[in-house]
């Protein structure tokens, strides 16, 4: 396949397809067809989303149908899936194409894309999510209230619970679904909680790596239906699931945010376990309907995806929840939440690291190192026995031997929709 720019269709032809000049659209489309390379399909599909002319869109669909050997599907998502499963070398100026295409929507989008920037993901898989930069506004240093003042919450409401630096805090799903990111501080620890509504994951990261603080925001773009973050300083794009830069000048510098443990549970269970907890106030500075289940109601009600992914896996439904256990330095594994409800004490190992998952009556999962021990019972703040006769107390930080001699450290873990994790980790080990 040709590498040189002189052998490629200039990106201006693809950009013209999204323009209002009808004669330029026709001439550019002819140029693309006369010099067709399969690796240009990504730009053609991307431009088709923004072309103002139905006849042009129809012609693009028909052309793709002929070139791919597939039936004309008339659906850009299906064409995306087709090209993403082709082993092609992208146009060398794909980044420049994206820069000029998306700056029309938000001039700041141009800062993400540069041909000189390294990338660890395919540029044609970076899709616009339909909002401008920080169009889904993060919550920064949000107001919190004590549990007894949170009259807006029902005991059955879903919260993401975090206990760090001696503090416990609940982040209600009904609030985060409107903001998808919370920048907060517990004690002296600065954290960034990232909730991707599309892939069902709430992950808590430290904001510092080797003393360097990274101020993150919502980019407006997605990768395999997972939101991409950006950092304010360099405008590099970051993976939500991996906590590392994937496009931009920070790529390849060994930067990865440290993941913290977070538990998905009910408000009633969380405040019972942590009577001193505080929780987000409804006074967020934004006007939203923060009712339980209001945001993304239709999306959560079906198994259908809003944005397609290269492939799905039928071992579970798309939006079945899995627990992702992600120890440092090892490949994460996925465990079906329904399996854990049926097996409230589950023990396994990742590589040479044995662990135990404790699941309480509210379905909340906590993962601890087991050091090879076998445990016999579970229950929050209830002594647990191991096979060597020791009793242990379950806390948010660790399993602690009641005689004070040992601590089995909590491990990072979070929930996610199966399709979202599998799309980014197709070789993941699944336990179901």
ZIJOSUL-V314324 format. One record per helix or strand of 3 or more residues. SS is the DSSP state (h for helix, s for strand). FROM is the first residue (numbers start at 1). TO is the last residue. If there is no record, write none. Layout:
ss->SS from->FROM to->TO
ss->SS from->FROM to->TO
//
This chain:
ss->h from->5 to->7
ss->h from->11 to->17
ss->h from->22 to->34
ss->h from->38 to->48
ss->h from->54 to->68
ss->h from->76 to->84
ss->h from->94 to->102
ss->h from->107 to->112
ss->h from->123 to->125
ss->s from->126 to->128
ss->s from->144 to->146
ss->h from->147 to->149
ss->s from->158 to->164
ss->s from->167 to->172
ss->h from->173 to->179
ss->s from->181 to->186
ss->s from->189 to->196
ss->s from->201 to->206
ss->s from->216 to->223
ss->s from->226 to->231
ss->s from->237 to->239
ss->s from->244 to->247
ss->s from->263 to->266
ss->h from->267 to->273
ss->s from->278 to->280
ss->h from->297 to->301
ss->s from->321 to->325
ss->s from->333 to->336
ss->h from->337 to->342
ss->s from->345 to->350
ss->s from->353 to->359
ss->s from->365 to->369
ss->s from->384 to->386
ss->s from->391 to->394
ss->s from->398 to->401
ss->s from->407 to->410
ss->s from->413 to->417
ss->h from->418 to->424
ss->s from->429 to->431
//
